[in-house]
Amino acid sequence: MSKEVIHEGGEDIVVREDTAKAYRWRWFAVVLFGGIILIFAAWILFFSGWVLLKQPNLGPGTAQNSNLNQNTGP
């Protein structure tokens, strides 16, 4: 069986070819999953900020503003 060298824990380790392939796929999966999580988090932050910018003004409503303008007092 063929041997390959992997780098783990600061050491070079000689392992079988199938073990090295599994090691590479494991790290590929970890990096891929981490990237997906980062993209998803950025997506959530972007669109939550977008929704906050699109919300109407939470101050006095238009009906209250029109009432304030019509009440001139005695």
C-alpha positions in Angstrom: 0.0 0.0 0.0 1.1 3.5 -0.8 2.2 5.9 2.0 1.7 9.6 2.3 2.8 12.3 4.7 0.4 14.5 6.6 1.1 17.4 8.9 -0.7 17.2 12.3 0.2 18.7 15.6 3.4 20.2 14.3 4.8 16.9 13.1 5.0 15.1 9.8 3.3 11.7 10.1 3.6 8.9 7.5 0.2 7.2 7.0 -1.5 5.0 4.5 -3.0 6.6 1.4 -6.6 6.1 2.4 -6.0 7.6 5.8 -4.4 10.7 4.3 -7.3 11.0 1.9 -9.8 10.9 4.8 -7.7 13.4 6.7 -7.8 15.8 3.7 -11.5 15.4 3.2 -12.1 16.0 7.0 -10.3 19.3 6.8 -12.0 20.3 3.6 -15.4 19.6 5.3 -14.4 21.7 8.3 -13.3 24.7 6.1 -16.4 24.4 3.9 -18.7 24.3 6.9 -17.0 27.3 8.5 -17.3 29.3 5.3 -21.0 28.5 5.0 -21.5 29.6 8.6 -19.6 32.9 7.9 -21.6 33.6 4.8 -24.9 32.9 6.5 -23.9 35.2 9.5 -23.0 38.0 7.0 -26.3 37.4 5.2 -28.3 37.7 8.4 -26.4 40.8 9.6 -26.8 42.5 6.2 -30.6 41.8 5.9 -31.3 42.6 9.5 -29.7 46.0 9.0 -31.6 46.4 5.7 -34.9 45.7 7.5 -34.0 48.2 10.3 -33.4 50.9 7.7 -36.7 50.2 5.9 -38.8 50.4 9.1 -41.1 53.5 9.3 -40.3 56.3 11.6 -41.4 55.3 15.1 -42.1 58.9 16.1 -45.5 60.6 16.3 -47.8 59.4 13.6 -49.3 61.5 10.8 -52.7 61.7 12.6 -51.0 63.1 15.7 -49.0 65.6 13.6 -52.2 66.9 11.9 -53.9 67.3 15.2 -51.0 69.2 16.6 -51.1 71.6 13.6 -54.9 72.3 14.0 -54.9 72.9 17.7 -54.0 76.6 17.8 -55.5 77.2 21.3 -58.0 79.8 22.6 
